[in-house]
Amino acid sequence: MGKCDCGAETDWQEIGSTWLCVSCRSEELEKTVGELKEGWDKMLHAARHLQRLKVDTLSTIDLLDNLKNEINRIKAE
């Protein structure tokens, strides 16, 4: 137990290499997933530009689809 900057007297949980307040965890997880989705959108945009330039991007598109599926599987527990 400890006091977080958010003001909660709470337990801490390690996610990746970061310790998060259990009370803040959902908010931090939503922020991270949002950043992942934003990055995915940018990569897809770049892959589509490459396709228009006739660069073979089939494997890139498949990779991005797999990445999006993994991002969508992340859930706060």
Gaussian input, Z-matrix of N, CA and C with variables (Angstrom, degrees):
# hf/3-21g

backbone

0 1
 N
 C     1     B1
 C     2     B2     1     A1
 N     3     B3     2     A2     1     D1
 C     4     B4     3     A3     2     D2
 C     5     B5     4     A4     3     D3
 N     6     B6     5     A5     4     D4
 C     7     B7     6     A6     5     D5
 C     8     B8     7     A7     6     D6
 N     9     B9     8     A8     7     D7
 C    10    B10     9     A9     8     D8
 C    11    B11    10    A10     9     D9
 N    12    B12    11    A11    10    D10
 C    13    B13    12    A12    11    D11
 C    14    B14    13    A13    12    D12
 N    15    B15    14    A14    13    D13
 C    16    B16    15    A15    14    D14
 C    17    B17    16    A16    15    D15
 N    18    B18    17    A17    16    D16
 C    19    B19    18    A18    17    D17
 C    20    B20    19    A19    18    D18
 N    21    B21    20    A20    19    D19
 C    22    B22    21    A21    20    D20
 C    23    B23    22    A22    21    D21
 N    24    B24    23    A23    22    D22
 C    25    B25    24    A24    23    D23
 C    26    B26    25    A25    24    D24
 N    27    B27    26    A26    25    D25
 C    28    B28    27    A27    26    D26
 C    29    B29    28    A28    27    D27
 N    30    B30    29    A29    28    D28
 C    31    B31    30    A30    29    D29
 C    32    B32    31    A31    30    D30
 N    33    B33    32    A32    31    D31
 C    34    B34    33    A33    32    D32
 C    35    B35    34    A34    33    D33
 N    36    B36    35    A35    34    D34
 C    37    B37    36    A36    35    D35
 C    38    B38    37    A37    36    D36
 N    39    B39    38    A38    37    D37
 C    40    B40    39    A39    38    D38
 C    41    B41    40    A40    39    D39
 N    42    B42    41    A41    40    D40
 C    43    B43    42    A42    41    D41
 C    44    B44    43    A43    42    D42
 N    45    B45    44    A44    43    D43
 C    46    B46    45    A45    44    D44
 C    47    B47    46    A46    45    D45
 N    48    B48    47    A47    46    D46
 C    49    B49    48    A48    47    D47
 C    50    B50    49    A49    48    D48
 N    51    B51    50    A50    49    D49
 C    52    B52    51    A51    50    D50
 C    53    B53    52    A52    51    D51
 N    54    B54    53    A53    52    D52
 C    55    B55    54    A54    53    D53
 C    56    B56    55    A55    54    D54
 N    57    B57    56    A56    55    D55
 C    58    B58    57    A57    56    D56
 C    59    B59    58    A58    57    D57
 N    60    B60    59    A59    58    D58
 C    61    B61    60    A60    59    D59
 C    62    B62    61    A61    60    D60
 N    63    B63    62    A62    61    D61
 C    64    B64    63    A63    62    D62
 C    65    B65    64    A64    63    D63
 N    66    B66    65    A65    64    D64
 C    67    B67    66    A66    65    D65
 C    68    B68    67    A67    66    D66
 N    69    B69    68    A68    67    D67
 C    70    B70    69    A69    68    D68
 C    71    B71    70    A70    69    D69
 N    72    B72    71    A71    70    D70
 C    73    B73    72    A72    71    D71
 C    74    B74    73    A73    72    D72
 N    75    B75    74    A74    73    D73
 C    76    B76    75    A75    74    D74
 C    77    B77    76    A76    75    D75
 N    78    B78    77    A77    76    D76
 C    79    B79    78    A78    77    D77
 C    80    B80    79    A79    78    D78
 N    81    B81    80    A80    79    D79
 C    82    B82    81    A81    80    D80
 C    83    B83    82    A82    81    D81
 N    84    B84    83    A83    82    D82
 C    85    B85    84    A84    83    D83
 C    86    B86    85    A85    84    D84
 N    87    B87    86    A86    85    D85
 C    88    B88    87    A87    86    D86
 C    89    B89    88    A88    87    D87
 N    90    B90    89    A89    88    D88
 C    91    B91    90    A90    89    D89
 C    92    B92    91    A91    90    D90
 N    93    B93    92    A92    91    D91
 C    94    B94    93    A93    92    D92
 C    95    B95    94    A94    93    D93
 N    96    B96    95    A95    94    D94
 C    97    B97    96    A96    95    D95
 C    98    B98    97    A97    96    D96
 N    99    B99    98    A98    97    D97
 C   100   B100    99    A99    98    D98
 C   101   B101   100   A100    99    D99
 N   102   B102   101   A101   100   D100
 C   103   B103   102   A102   101   D101
 C   104   B104   103   A103   102   D102
 N   105   B105   104   A104   103   D103
 C   106   B106   105   A105   104   D104
 C   107   B107   106   A106   105   D105
 N   108   B108   107   A107   106   D106
 C   109   B109   108   A108   107   D107
 C   110   B110   109   A109   108   D108
 N   111   B111   110   A110   109   D109
 C   112   B112   111   A111   110   D110
 C   113   B113   112   A112   111   D111
 N   114   B114   113   A113   112   D112
 C   115   B115   114   A114   113   D113
 C   116   B116   115   A115   114   D114
 N   117   B117   116   A116   115   D115
 C   118   B118   117   A117   116   D116
 C   119   B119   118   A118   117   D117
 N   120   B120   119   A119   118   D118
 C   121   B121   120   A120   119   D119
 C   122   B122   121   A121   120   D120
 N   123   B123   122   A122   121   D121
 C   124   B124   123   A123   122   D122
 C   125   B125   124   A124   123   D123
 N   126   B126   125   A125   124   D124
 C   127   B127   126   A126   125   D125
 C   128   B128   127   A127   126   D126
 N   129   B129   128   A128   127   D127
 C   130   B130   129   A129   128   D128
 C   131   B131   130   A130   129   D129
 N   132   B132   131   A131   130   D130
 C   133   B133   132   A132   131   D131
 C   134   B134   133   A133   132   D132
 N   135   B135   134   A134   133   D133
 C   136   B136   135   A135   134   D134
 C   137   B137   136   A136   135   D135
 N   138   B138   137   A137   136   D136
 C   139   B139   138   A138   137   D137
 C   140   B140   139   A139   138   D138
 N   141   B141   140   A140   139   D139
 C   142   B142   141   A141   140   D140
 C   143   B143   142   A142   141   D141
 N   144   B144   143   A143   142   D142
 C   145   B145   144   A144   143   D143
 C   146   B146   145   A145   144   D144
 N   147   B147   146   A146   145   D145
 C   148   B148   147   A147   146   D146
 C   149   B149   148   A148   147   D147
 N   150   B150   149   A149   148   D148
 C   151   B151   150   A150   149   D149
 C   152   B152   151   A151   150   D150
 N   153   B153   152   A152   151   D151
 C   154   B154   153   A153   152   D152
 C   155   B155   154   A154   153   D153
 N   156   B156   155   A155   154   D154
 C   157   B157   156   A156   155   D155
 C   158   B158   157   A157   156   D156
 N   159   B159   158   A158   157   D157
 C   160   B160   159   A159   158   D158
 C   161   B161   160   A160   159   D159
 N   162   B162   161   A161   160   D160
 C   163   B163   162   A162   161   D161
 C   164   B164   163   A163   162   D162
 N   165   B165   164   A164   163   D163
 C   166   B166   165   A165   164   D164
 C   167   B167   166   A166   165   D165
 N   168   B168   167   A167   166   D166
 C   169   B169   168   A168   167   D167
 C   170   B170   169   A169   168   D168
 N   171   B171   170   A170   169   D169
 C   172   B172   171   A171   170   D170
 C   173   B173   172   A172   171   D171
 N   174   B174   173   A173   172   D172
 C   175   B175   174   A174   173   D173
 C   176   B176   175   A175   174   D174
 N   177   B177   176   A176   175   D175
 C   178   B178   177   A177   176   D176
 C   179   B179   178   A178   177   D177
 N   180   B180   179   A179   178   D178
 C   181   B181   180   A180   179   D179
 C   182   B182   181   A181   180   D180
 N   183   B183   182   A182   181   D181
 C   184   B184   183   A183   182   D182
 C   185   B185   184   A184   183   D183
 N   186   B186   185   A185   184   D184
 C   187   B187   186   A186   185   D185
 C   188   B188   187   A187   186   D186
 N   189   B189   188   A188   187   D187
 C   190   B190   189   A189   188   D188
 C   191   B191   190   A190   189   D189
 N   192   B192   191   A191   190   D190
 C   193   B193   192   A192   191   D191
 C   194   B194   193   A193   192   D192
 N   195   B195   194   A194   193   D193
 C   196   B196   195   A195   194   D194
 C   197   B197   196   A196   195   D195
 N   198   B198   197   A197   196   D196
 C   199   B199   198   A198   197   D197
 C   200   B200   199   A199   198   D198
 N   201   B201   200   A200   199   D199
 C   202   B202   201   A201   200   D200
 C   203   B203   202   A202   201   D201
 N   204   B204   203   A203   202   D202
 C   205   B205   204   A204   203   D203
 C   206   B206   205   A205   204   D204
 N   207   B207   206   A206   205   D205
 C   208   B208   207   A207   206   D206
 C   209   B209   208   A208   207   D207
 N   210   B210   209   A209   208   D208
 C   211   B211   210   A210   209   D209
 C   212   B212   211   A211   210   D210
 N   213   B213   212   A212   211   D211
 C   214   B214   213   A213   212   D212
 C   215   B215   214   A214   213   D213
 N   216   B216   215   A215   214   D214
 C   217   B217   216   A216   215   D215
 C   218   B218   217   A217   216   D216
 N   219   B219   218   A218   217   D217
 C   220   B220   219   A219   218   D218
 C   221   B221   220   A220   219   D219
 N   222   B222   221   A221   220   D220
 C   223   B223   222   A222   221   D221
 C   224   B224   223   A223   222   D222
 N   225   B225   224   A224   223   D223
 C   226   B226   225   A225   224   D224
 C   227   B227   226   A226   225   D225
 N   228   B228   227   A227   226   D226
 C   229   B229   228   A228   227   D227
 C   230   B230   229   A229   228   D228

   B1=1.4535
   B2=1.5260
   B3=1.3043
   B4=1.4475
   B5=1.5094
   B6=1.3113
   B7=1.4585
   B8=1.5240
   B9=1.3229
   B10=1.4609
   B11=1.5234
   B12=1.3290
   B13=1.4600
   B14=1.5250
   B15=1.3477
   B16=1.4640
   B17=1.5251
   B18=1.3347
   B19=1.4617
   B20=1.5174
   B21=1.3084
   B22=1.4665
   B23=1.5256
   B24=1.3163
   B25=1.4615
   B26=1.5216
   B27=1.3253
   B28=1.4581
   B29=1.5113
   B30=1.3307
   B31=1.4645
   B32=1.5156
   B33=1.3310
   B34=1.4613
   B35=1.5062
   B36=1.3233
   B37=1.4585
   B38=1.5179
   B39=1.3307
   B40=1.4566
   B41=1.5256
   B42=1.3308
   B43=1.4546
   B44=1.5165
   B45=1.3232
   B46=1.4606
   B47=1.5168
   B48=1.3112
   B49=1.4623
   B50=1.5207
   B51=1.3271
   B52=1.4605
   B53=1.5240
   B54=1.3264
   B55=1.4521
   B56=1.5258
   B57=1.3340
   B58=1.4591
   B59=1.5172
   B60=1.3098
   B61=1.4575
   B62=1.5268
   B63=1.3168
   B64=1.4564
   B65=1.5236
   B66=1.3198
   B67=1.4579
   B68=1.5272
   B69=1.3241
   B70=1.4693
   B71=1.5246
   B72=1.3031
   B73=1.4717
   B74=1.5226
   B75=1.3156
   B76=1.4715
   B77=1.5158
   B78=1.3216
   B79=1.4607
   B80=1.5235
   B81=1.3112
   B82=1.4635
   B83=1.5284
   B84=1.3338
   B85=1.4603
   B86=1.5270
   B87=1.3257
   B88=1.4666
   B89=1.5278
   B90=1.3173
   B91=1.4679
   B92=1.5324
   B93=1.3219
   B94=1.4622
   B95=1.5260
   B96=1.3292
   B97=1.4603
   B98=1.5259
   B99=1.3228
   B100=1.4611
   B101=1.5200
   B102=1.3368
   B103=1.4662
   B104=1.5295
   B105=1.3316
   B106=1.4637
   B107=1.5251
   B108=1.3305
   B109=1.4677
   B110=1.5244
   B111=1.3185
   B112=1.4664
   B113=1.5257
   B114=1.3269
   B115=1.4623
   B116=1.5153
   B117=1.3383
   B118=1.4559
   B119=1.5247
   B120=1.3353
   B121=1.4687
   B122=1.5311
   B123=1.3266
   B124=1.4676
   B125=1.5244
   B126=1.3387
   B127=1.4640
   B128=1.5212
   B129=1.3330
   B130=1.4564
   B131=1.5248
   B132=1.3043
   B133=1.4643
   B134=1.5362
   B135=1.3139
   B136=1.4715
   B137=1.5255
   B138=1.3369
   B139=1.4618
   B140=1.5247
   B141=1.3105
   B142=1.4705
   B143=1.5269
   B144=1.3303
   B145=1.4663
   B146=1.5302
   B147=1.3209
   B148=1.4604
   B149=1.5279
   B150=1.3300
   B151=1.4674
   B152=1.5258
   B153=1.3311
   B154=1.4612
   B155=1.5230
   B156=1.3259
   B157=1.4594
   B158=1.5283
   B159=1.3219
   B160=1.4694
   B161=1.5309
   B162=1.3283
   B163=1.4638
   B164=1.5254
   B165=1.3167
   B166=1.4613
   B167=1.5271
   B168=1.3366
   B169=1.4652
   B170=1.5195
   B171=1.3230
   B172=1.4545
   B173=1.5281
   B174=1.3182
   B175=1.4607
   B176=1.5221
   B177=1.3307
   B178=1.4686
   B179=1.5196
   B180=1.3192
   B181=1.4611
   B182=1.5327
   B183=1.3261
   B184=1.4738
   B185=1.5254
   B186=1.3218
   B187=1.4555
   B188=1.5247
   B189=1.3224
   B190=1.4636
   B191=1.5293
   B192=1.3322
   B193=1.4641
   B194=1.5239
   B195=1.3273
   B196=1.4692
   B197=1.5187
   B198=1.3232
   B199=1.4643
   B200=1.5238
   B201=1.3308
   B202=1.4616
   B203=1.5275
   B204=1.3156
   B205=1.4631
   B206=1.5209
   B207=1.3152
   B208=1.4613
   B209=1.5291
   B210=1.3237
   B211=1.4637
   B212=1.5127
   B213=1.3231
   B214=1.4629
   B215=1.5215
   B216=1.3187
   B217=1.4731
   B218=1.5220
   B219=1.3244
   B220=1.4624
   B221=1.5179
   B222=1.3070
   B223=1.4629
   B224=1.5226
   B225=1.3087
   B226=1.4667
   B227=1.5150
   B228=1.3131
   B229=1.4689
   B230=1.4932
   A1=108.79
   A2=115.17
   A3=121.68
   A4=109.65
   A5=115.65
   A6=120.37
   A7=109.29
   A8=115.51
   A9=122.58
   A10=109.31
   A11=115.64
   A12=120.77
   A13=111.74
   A14=117.19
   A15=120.52
   A16=111.21
   A17=116.25
   A18=120.92
   A19=113.78
   A20=117.57
   A21=120.85
   A22=110.74
   A23=115.36
   A24=122.40
   A25=104.38
   A26=117.50
   A27=119.80
   A28=112.80
   A29=114.73
   A30=122.24
   A31=108.37
   A32=115.33
   A33=121.92
   A34=108.78
   A35=116.06
   A36=121.90
   A37=108.76
   A38=116.14
   A39=120.18
   A40=108.92
   A41=115.81
   A42=122.26
   A43=105.82
   A44=115.41
   A45=119.39
   A46=107.42
   A47=117.18
   A48=120.22
   A49=110.42
   A50=116.75
   A51=121.77
   A52=110.10
   A53=116.13
   A54=121.26
   A55=107.96
   A56=115.83
   A57=121.28
   A58=110.71
   A59=114.35
   A60=121.63
   A61=107.09
   A62=117.49
   A63=121.10
   A64=110.05
   A65=117.84
   A66=121.22
   A67=112.20
   A68=117.86
   A69=122.64
   A70=112.47
   A71=117.17
   A72=122.46
   A73=112.93
   A74=117.93
   A75=120.53
   A76=111.16
   A77=116.05
   A78=120.20
   A79=110.84
   A80=117.26
   A81=122.08
   A82=110.40
   A83=116.40
   A84=120.67
   A85=110.43
   A86=117.41
   A87=120.93
   A88=110.65
   A89=116.84
   A90=121.36
   A91=110.24
   A92=116.50
   A93=121.19
   A94=111.22
   A95=117.35
   A96=120.70
   A97=109.43
   A98=117.52
   A99=120.82
   A100=111.90
   A101=116.38
   A102=120.84
   A103=110.57
   A104=117.09
   A105=120.51
   A106=110.84
   A107=116.42
   A108=120.35
   A109=111.08
   A110=116.95
   A111=120.71
   A112=110.49
   A113=116.66
   A114=121.13
   A115=111.06
   A116=116.83
   A117=120.89
   A118=110.35
   A119=116.80
   A120=120.42
   A121=111.34
   A122=116.36
   A123=120.54
   A124=111.08
   A125=116.74
   A126=119.73
   A127=110.97
   A128=117.38
   A129=120.64
   A130=110.47
   A131=116.89
   A132=121.84
   A133=109.76
   A134=116.77
   A135=121.02
   A136=110.84
   A137=117.13
   A138=120.36
   A139=110.79
   A140=117.14
   A141=120.05
   A142=111.27
   A143=116.47
   A144=119.04
   A145=110.43
   A146=116.68
   A147=120.45
   A148=110.94
   A149=116.10
   A150=119.42
   A151=110.64
   A152=117.10
   A153=120.70
   A154=111.65
   A155=116.32
   A156=121.23
   A157=111.54
   A158=115.95
   A159=123.14
   A160=112.65
   A161=116.85
   A162=121.47
   A163=106.48
   A164=117.80
   A165=121.08
   A166=109.36
   A167=116.01
   A168=120.64
   A169=112.94
   A170=118.09
   A171=120.18
   A172=111.45
   A173=118.00
   A174=119.56
   A175=111.02
   A176=117.70
   A177=120.99
   A178=110.20
   A179=117.40
   A180=121.38
   A181=110.30
   A182=117.13
   A183=120.40
   A184=110.78
   A185=116.63
   A186=121.22
   A187=110.80
   A188=117.15
   A189=120.83
   A190=111.59
   A191=117.20
   A192=119.81
   A193=111.20
   A194=116.36
   A195=120.05
   A196=111.08
   A197=116.63
   A198=121.08
   A199=110.51
   A200=117.86
   A201=121.11
   A202=110.19
   A203=117.56
   A204=120.54
   A205=111.42
   A206=117.36
   A207=121.11
   A208=111.39
   A209=116.89
   A210=120.80
   A211=110.27
   A212=117.24
   A213=120.80
   A214=113.11
   A215=117.53
   A216=121.17
   A217=112.46
   A218=117.92
   A219=121.08
   A220=109.01
   A221=116.37
   A222=121.49
   A223=109.00
   A224=114.77
   A225=119.35
   A226=108.77
   A227=116.48
   A228=120.06
   A229=109.16
   D1=145.57
   D2=177.12
   D3=-167.50
   D4=170.84
   D5=-179.11
   D6=-99.81
   D7=129.19
   D8=-179.84
   D9=-92.89
   D10=161.66
   D11=174.96
   D12=-60.35
   D13=-23.95
   D14=179.43
   D15=-73.92
   D16=-10.10
   D17=177.98
   D18=100.85
   D19=-8.18
   D20=-177.60
   D21=-81.59
   D22=140.39
   D23=170.36
   D24=-91.19
   D25=106.63
   D26=-165.70
   D27=-147.51
   D28=172.20
   D29=172.48
   D30=-85.66
   D31=166.52
   D32=-179.85
   D33=-119.88
   D34=147.71
   D35=178.99
   D36=-132.72
   D37=137.05
   D38=178.24
   D39=-87.76
   D40=124.75
   D41=175.78
   D42=-123.98
   D43=114.83
   D44=-173.03
   D45=67.87
   D46=-122.22
   D47=177.28
   D48=-113.02
   D49=18.12
   D50=-177.46
   D51=-116.55
   D52=136.26
   D53=175.61
   D54=-93.18
   D55=125.26
   D56=-178.98
   D57=-120.06
   D58=143.80
   D59=172.06
   D60=-63.68
   D61=134.48
   D62=-179.45
   D63=-59.16
   D64=-34.07
   D65=178.99
   D66=-68.43
   D67=-31.77
   D68=-178.49
   D69=-91.05
   D70=-12.82
   D71=-170.96
   D72=-53.04
   D73=-48.82
   D74=-176.88
   D75=-61.97
   D76=-42.32
   D77=179.40
   D78=-63.17
   D79=-43.87
   D80=-179.80
   D81=-66.10
   D82=-39.81
   D83=179.59
   D84=-65.10
   D85=-43.62
   D86=177.91
   D87=-61.38
   D88=-40.63
   D89=178.75
   D90=-62.47
   D91=-45.65
   D92=-178.80
   D93=-64.75
   D94=-44.12
   D95=178.79
   D96=-63.26
   D97=-39.41
   D98=176.44
   D99=-60.07
   D100=-41.88
   D101=178.36
   D102=-65.91
   D103=-38.80
   D104=177.75
   D105=-63.16
   D106=-43.85
   D107=179.69
   D108=-65.65
   D109=-38.25
   D110=177.46
   D111=-63.36
   D112=-42.68
   D113=177.50
   D114=-63.67
   D115=-40.25
   D116=178.34
   D117=-61.88
   D118=-44.15
   D119=178.79
   D120=-57.98
   D121=-42.05
   D122=179.63
   D123=-65.51
   D124=-40.93
   D125=179.60
   D126=-66.46
   D127=-39.66
   D128=178.17
   D129=-64.72
   D130=-41.01
   D131=177.78
   D132=-59.01
   D133=-44.92
   D134=178.97
   D135=-65.04
   D136=-40.94
   D137=179.75
   D138=-63.44
   D139=-37.92
   D140=178.53
   D141=-66.99
   D142=-36.90
   D143=175.61
   D144=-63.14
   D145=-41.42
   D146=177.87
   D147=-62.45
   D148=-38.92
   D149=178.24
   D150=-62.20
   D151=-42.43
   D152=179.29
   D153=-63.11
   D154=-28.27
   D155=177.86
   D156=-85.36
   D157=7.46
   D158=178.38
   D159=67.33
   D160=27.10
   D161=173.74
   D162=-86.75
   D163=132.46
   D164=-178.73
   D165=-65.85
   D166=110.51
   D167=-176.60
   D168=-121.72
   D169=12.39
   D170=-176.61
   D171=-53.81
   D172=-46.77
   D173=-179.50
   D174=-66.48
   D175=-32.34
   D176=177.88
   D177=-65.30
   D178=-45.02
   D179=179.06
   D180=-62.22
   D181=-43.20
   D182=177.57
   D183=-61.46
   D184=-43.08
   D185=178.68
   D186=-60.84
   D187=-44.05
   D188=179.51
   D189=-65.41
   D190=-37.34
   D191=176.08
   D192=-62.69
   D193=-42.64
   D194=177.48
   D195=-63.77
   D196=-40.70
   D197=178.98
   D198=-63.17
   D199=-42.83
   D200=179.36
   D201=-62.46
   D202=-41.62
   D203=177.93
   D204=-60.49
   D205=-40.83
   D206=178.62
   D207=-66.66
   D208=-41.28
   D209=177.74
   D210=-61.31
   D211=-41.96
   D212=-179.22
   D213=-69.17
   D214=-18.83
   D215=178.24
   D216=-80.53
   D217=-15.48
   D218=-178.69
   D219=-70.00
   D220=126.77
   D221=179.69
   D222=-136.79
   D223=146.55
   D224=174.58
   D225=-73.20
   D226=129.71
   D227=179.56
   D228=-109.24

